[in-house]
């Protein structure tokens, strides 16, 4: 009579103990994996929030740079206008309205 290699009707305490230990090891490993996944998810959420903050900061910095550029353009135009007015004033000082009068003096 040939017996099967594994007879479930026979009870082997050593086999049961090893299976229980194996099951506990698998359970502990699954718990560690769950904790690792949880920590990774939190880390990913933190990275996502930080990325969002950086994106907002870049947007604000870009707007600030644009405002500074516009202000610099206005200042350049203002300086150009002042130089032009100074030039006109210097021309008026150098060329008196009365051509017969000496520079800076009264007519002869």
Backbone as a chain_set.jsonl record, in Angstrom:
{"seq": "XXXXXXXXXXXXXXXXXXXXXXXXXXXXXXXXXXXXXXXXXXXXXXXXXXXXXXXXXXXXXXXXXXXXXXXXXXXXXXXXXXXXXXXXXXXXXXXXXXXXXXXXXXXX", "coords": {"N": [[0.848, -1.176, 0.0], [0.653, 2.092, -0.958], [1.521, 5.076, 0.632], [0.532, 8.535, 0.704], [2.843, 11.254, 0.107], [2.471, 13.437, 1.774], [0.472, 13.342, 4.427], [-2.424, 14.646, 5.477], [-3.882, 13.86, 7.634], [-2.229, 13.021, 9.603], [-0.636, 14.292, 12.499], [1.879, 16.523, 13.049], [3.704, 17.926, 15.422], [6.09, 19.438, 15.317], [6.161, 20.332, 12.679], [3.854, 21.896, 12.663], [4.618, 23.895, 14.484], [6.752, 25.123, 13.103], [5.365, 26.087, 10.886], [3.681, 27.954, 12.134], [5.579, 29.76, 13.131], [6.615, 30.64, 10.713], [4.346, 31.857, 9.616], [3.995, 33.922, 11.497], [6.36, 35.361, 10.999], [5.873, 36.182, 8.362], [3.631, 37.781, 8.81], [4.739, 39.806, 10.45], [6.552, 40.894, 8.629], [4.77, 41.837, 6.682], [3.513, 43.809, 8.173], [5.668, 45.563, 8.577], [6.1, 46.323, 5.934], [3.68, 47.645, 5.393], [3.979, 49.84, 7.164], [6.212, 51.027, 5.993], [5.171, 51.746, 3.49], [3.267, 53.595, 4.344], [4.925, 55.581, 5.488], [6.353, 56.307, 3.198], [4.302, 57.331, 1.631], [3.572, 59.563, 3.191], [5.964, 60.986, 2.991], [6.016, 61.477, 0.238], [3.724, 63.097, 0.061], [4.65, 65.286, 1.523], [6.773, 66.123, -0.138], [5.289, 66.808, -2.396], [3.756, 68.968, -1.406], [5.835, 70.738, -0.814], [6.874, 71.148, -3.346], [4.735, 72.471, -4.511], [4.759, 74.828, -2.98], [7.241, 75.854, -3.774], [6.72, 76.284, -6.467], [4.795, 78.328, -6.271], [6.395, 80.293, -5.09], [8.268, 80.734, -7.121], [6.558, 81.777, -9.052], [5.721, 84.154, -7.753], [8.207, 85.432, -7.532], [8.829, 85.767, -10.212], [6.796, 87.555, -10.96], [7.549, 89.705, -9.344], [10.068, 90.308, -10.413], [9.243, 91.09, -12.954], [7.79, 93.402, -12.289], [9.891, 94.96, -11.254], [11.429, 95.248, -13.562], [9.675, 96.745, -15.177], [9.562, 99.061, -13.616], [12.218, 99.897, -13.748], [12.357, 100.515, -16.451], [10.627, 102.706, -16.547], [12.093, 104.484, -14.957], [14.381, 104.801, -16.553], [13.216, 106.136, -18.751], [12.414, 108.459, -17.447], [14.896, 109.538, -16.643], [15.969, 109.985, -19.162], [14.206, 111.976, -20.067], [14.767, 114.035, -18.212], [17.458, 114.56, -18.85], [17.141, 115.464, -21.461], [15.614, 117.797, -21.008], [17.476, 119.236, -19.469], [19.422, 119.629, -21.392], [18.017, 121.295, -23.204], [17.634, 123.515, -21.551], [20.301, 124.29, -21.138], [20.953, 125.025, -23.76], [19.316, 127.278, -24.068], [20.447, 128.959, -22.187], [22.978, 129.387, -23.286], [22.406, 130.594, -25.727], [21.34, 133.626, -26.031], [18.22, 135.462, -26.208], [18.281, 137.965, -27.38], [20.21, 138.789, -29.944], [22.036, 140.824, -30.272], [23.012, 141.417, -27.844], [25.73, 140.987, -25.59], [27.049, 137.853, -24.405], [25.507, 137.026, -21.41], [25.236, 139.666, -20.692], [24.054, 143.111, -20.988], [22.418, 144.888, -23.71], [24.538, 146.796, -25.93]], "CA": [[0.0, 0.0, 0.0], [1.449, 3.313, -1.079], [1.009, 6.226, 1.387], [0.904, 9.814, 0.082], [4.007, 11.883, 0.72], [2.005, 14.284, 2.878], [-0.832, 12.856, 4.909], [-2.967, 15.688, 6.345], [-4.506, 13.284, 8.836], [-1.208, 12.852, 10.644], [-0.333, 15.557, 13.172], [3.295, 16.652, 13.354], [3.848, 19.162, 16.211], [7.244, 20.221, 14.85], [5.732, 20.974, 11.435], [2.898, 22.948, 13.046], [5.385, 24.975, 15.119], [7.486, 25.822, 12.046], [4.383, 26.817, 10.079], [3.247, 29.09, 12.944], [6.67, 30.733, 13.116], [6.659, 31.195, 9.357], [3.187, 32.753, 9.497], [4.292, 35.13, 12.289], [7.376, 36.121, 10.282], [5.2, 36.817, 7.224], [2.773, 38.837, 9.359], [5.608, 40.919, 10.852], [7.078, 41.504, 7.412], [3.664, 42.588, 6.078], [3.332, 45.006, 9.005], [6.769, 46.469, 8.248], [5.86, 46.849, 4.585], [2.601, 48.637, 5.527], [4.555, 51.044, 7.768], [7.083, 51.639, 4.986], [4.291, 52.375, 2.496], [2.676, 54.758, 4.999], [5.961, 56.612, 5.577], [6.652, 56.763, 1.836], [3.167, 58.166, 1.227], [3.707, 60.845, 3.892], [7.104, 61.667, 2.392], [5.575, 61.946, -1.077], [2.831, 64.238, 0.301], [5.495, 66.414, 1.919], [7.475, 66.584, -1.345], [4.289, 67.454, -3.253], [3.458, 70.276, -0.811], [7.018, 71.587, -0.968], [6.934, 71.5, -4.771], [3.69, 73.484, -4.719], [5.255, 76.07, -2.384], [8.324, 76.351, -4.628], [6.094, 76.798, -7.682], [4.197, 79.619, -5.918], [7.498, 81.227, -4.866], [8.809, 81.079, -8.444], [5.572, 82.656, -9.682], [5.815, 85.46, -7.101], [9.494, 86.025, -7.894], [8.716, 86.186, -11.606], [5.991, 88.779, -10.971], [8.359, 90.763, -8.738], [11.079, 90.665, -11.406], [8.545, 91.833, -14.012], [7.504, 94.743, -11.747], [11.17, 95.69, -11.182], [11.807, 95.576, -14.942], [8.833, 97.863, -15.601], [9.98, 100.253, -12.867], [13.503, 100.319, -14.318], [12.062, 101.147, -17.74], [10.075, 104.034, -16.248], [13.194, 105.327, -14.466], [15.198, 105.147, -17.725], [12.497, 107.167, -19.508], [12.452, 109.683, -16.64], [16.258, 110.077, -16.759], [16.099, 110.507, -20.532], [13.455, 113.245, -20.116], [15.523, 115.039, -17.446], [18.649, 114.933, -19.646], [16.69, 116.27, -22.595], [15.251, 119.124, -20.48], [18.727, 119.916, -19.099], [20.042, 120.044, -22.652], [17.255, 122.448, -23.697], [17.934, 124.665, -20.67], [21.668, 124.735, -21.457], [20.912, 125.721, -25.054], [18.71, 128.602, -23.848], [21.405, 129.789, -21.458], [24.093, 129.711, -24.188], [21.951, 131.413, -26.85], [20.374, 134.627, -25.547], [17.17, 135.823, -27.166], [18.713, 139.164, -28.08], [21.49, 138.444, -30.555], [22.974, 141.952, -30.177], [23.532, 141.514, -26.479], [26.848, 140.072, -25.318], [26.622, 136.747, -23.524], [25.393, 137.336, -19.99], [25.238, 141.111, -20.43], [22.967, 143.931, -21.525], [22.786, 145.402, -25.047], [25.489, 147.924, -25.925]], "C": [[0.887, 1.23, 0.0], [0.779, 4.444, -0.298], [1.393, 7.515, 0.66], [2.103, 10.421, 0.815], [3.6, 12.782, 1.888], [0.607, 13.831, 3.264], [-1.389, 13.885, 5.871], [-3.607, 15.128, 7.616], [-3.491, 13.084, 9.948], [-0.86, 14.211, 11.203], [1.13, 15.553, 13.572], [3.492, 17.958, 14.108], [5.005, 20.037, 15.732], [6.876, 20.981, 13.575], [4.772, 22.123, 11.732], [3.621, 24.149, 13.641], [6.128, 25.789, 14.063], [6.537, 26.649, 11.18], [3.907, 28.059, 10.825], [4.325, 30.174, 12.962], [6.766, 31.43, 11.75], [5.525, 32.197, 9.158], [3.43, 34.044, 10.271], [5.329, 35.996, 11.584], [6.763, 36.857, 9.095], [4.331, 37.973, 7.702], [3.597, 40.047, 9.774], [6.147, 41.662, 9.633], [6.004, 42.348, 6.72], [3.418, 43.881, 6.852], [4.431, 46.028, 8.703], [6.571, 47.108, 6.875], [4.761, 47.91, 4.622], [3.132, 49.934, 6.12], [5.433, 51.78, 6.762], [6.253, 52.365, 3.934], [3.679, 53.646, 3.079], [3.698, 55.902, 5.067], [6.289, 57.177, 4.199], [5.547, 57.68, 1.328], [3.254, 59.532, 1.891], [4.849, 61.661, 3.281], [6.727, 62.252, 1.031], [4.648, 63.156, -0.927], [3.633, 65.482, 0.674], [6.22, 66.995, 0.715], [6.508, 67.326, -2.263], [3.95, 68.85, -2.723], [4.62, 71.233, -1.011], [7.152, 72.048, -2.418], [5.917, 72.591, -5.089], [4.154, 74.833, -4.171], [6.349, 76.684, -3.254], [7.743, 76.955, -5.903], [5.475, 78.172, -7.42], [5.281, 80.672, -5.739], [8.099, 81.68, -6.194], [7.862, 82.042, -9.159], [5.66, 84.065, -9.089], [7.111, 86.177, -7.49], [9.467, 86.536, -9.33], [7.91, 87.48, -11.701], [6.794, 89.957, -10.426], [9.417, 91.25, -9.734], [10.445, 91.489, -12.527], [8.254, 93.264, -13.549], [8.779, 95.581, -11.677], [11.598, 96.128, -12.586], [10.988, 96.755, -15.458], [9.258, 99.157, -14.92], [11.3, 100.781, -13.422], [13.29, 101.016, -15.657], [11.512, 102.553, -17.523], [11.171, 104.983, -15.779], [14.088, 105.745, -15.628], [14.529, 106.254, -18.544], [12.546, 108.512, -18.778], [13.832, 110.341, -16.744], [16.469, 110.668, -18.148], [15.407, 111.869, -20.645], [14.215, 114.348, -19.381], [16.742, 115.49, -18.23], [18.257, 115.821, -20.833], [16.332, 117.68, -22.134], [16.494, 119.914, -20.085], [19.437, 120.426, -20.348], [19.347, 121.289, -23.211], [17.569, 123.685, -22.867], [19.333, 125.196, -20.959], [21.711, 125.481, -22.781], [20.339, 127.119, -24.885], [19.672, 129.528, -23.125], [22.517, 130.248, -22.407], [23.674, 130.634, -25.327], [20.907, 132.412, -26.344], [19.368, 134.992, -26.645], [17.572, 137.053, -28.0], [20.11, 138.923, -28.638], [22.51, 139.568, -30.425], [23.581, 142.062, -28.788], [24.7, 140.56, -26.31], [26.38, 138.964, -24.366], [26.644, 137.184, -22.067], [25.317, 138.823, -19.689], [24.017, 141.8, -20.998], [23.381, 144.457, -22.886], [23.687, 146.629, -24.95], [24.844, 149.205, -26.359]], "O": [[1.761, 1.384, 0.853], [-0.392, 4.745, -0.528], [2.466, 7.585, 0.061], [2.341, 10.136, 1.989], [4.32, 12.869, 2.882], [-0.329, 13.942, 2.472], [-0.886, 14.001, 6.988], [-3.842, 15.87, 8.569], [-3.863, 12.99, 11.117], [-0.793, 15.188, 10.457], [1.575, 14.695, 14.335], [3.452, 19.021, 13.487], [4.895, 21.263, 15.746], [7.244, 22.145, 13.416], [4.864, 23.191, 11.127], [3.278, 25.292, 13.341], [6.132, 27.018, 14.122], [6.86, 27.77, 10.787], [3.743, 29.115, 10.214], [4.024, 31.36, 12.826], [6.969, 32.641, 11.662], [5.734, 33.269, 8.59], [3.119, 35.131, 9.784], [5.207, 37.221, 11.565], [7.089, 38.017, 8.844], [4.298, 39.029, 7.07], [3.218, 41.184, 9.493], [6.192, 42.892, 9.606], [6.289, 43.44, 6.229], [3.147, 44.924, 6.257], [4.154, 47.222, 8.587], [6.844, 48.293, 6.686], [4.877, 48.949, 3.973], [2.785, 51.016, 5.646], [5.405, 53.009, 6.687], [6.595, 53.477, 3.531], [3.583, 54.661, 2.389], [3.379, 57.047, 4.745], [6.48, 58.384, 4.048], [5.82, 58.686, 0.672], [3.036, 60.552, 1.237], [4.723, 62.868, 3.079], [7.08, 63.389, 0.716], [4.758, 64.122, -1.681], [3.344, 66.585, 0.21], [6.281, 68.214, 0.555], [6.862, 68.353, -2.841], [3.865, 69.804, -3.496], [4.419, 72.402, -1.339], [7.501, 73.198, -2.682], [6.205, 73.519, -5.845], [3.969, 75.863, -4.818], [6.379, 77.899, -3.448], [8.202, 77.997, -6.371], [5.608, 79.079, -8.241], [5.121, 81.811, -6.177], [8.404, 82.859, -6.376], [8.301, 83.002, -9.791], [5.672, 85.052, -9.824], [7.11, 87.381, -7.746], [10.008, 87.6, -9.632], [8.287, 88.396, -12.432], [6.737, 91.063, -10.965], [9.634, 92.453, -9.88], [11.031, 92.465, -12.995], [8.441, 94.219, -14.304], [8.762, 96.769, -11.999], [12.073, 97.249, -12.773], [11.527, 97.659, -16.097], [9.312, 100.214, -15.549], [11.475, 101.993, -13.551], [13.968, 101.998, -15.962], [11.887, 103.486, -18.234], [11.181, 106.154, -16.156], [14.512, 106.898, -15.7], [15.191, 107.196, -18.98], [12.697, 109.564, -19.4], [13.93, 111.557, -16.913], [17.077, 111.729, -18.291], [15.948, 112.799, -21.242], [14.299, 115.474, -19.873], [17.037, 116.685, -18.273], [18.943, 116.789, -21.161], [16.7, 118.656, -22.789], [16.57, 121.118, -20.33], [19.988, 121.526, -20.353], [20.012, 122.23, -23.643], [17.749, 124.775, -23.41], [19.537, 126.409, -21.02], [22.433, 126.469, -22.91], [20.835, 128.06, -25.505], [19.721, 130.726, -23.401], [22.95, 131.397, -22.328], [24.502, 131.384, -25.844], [19.726, 132.079, -26.242], [19.637, 134.846, -27.838], [17.234, 137.151, -29.18], [21.082, 138.862, -27.885], [23.714, 139.316, -30.462], [24.582, 142.754, -28.605], [24.67, 139.444, -26.828], [25.42, 139.143, -23.617], [27.663, 137.65, -21.557], [25.332, 139.205, -18.519], [23.066, 141.151, -21.433], [24.572, 144.477, -23.199], [23.599, 147.402, -23.996], [25.505, 150.242, -26.409]]}, "num_chains": 1, "name": "protein.A"}
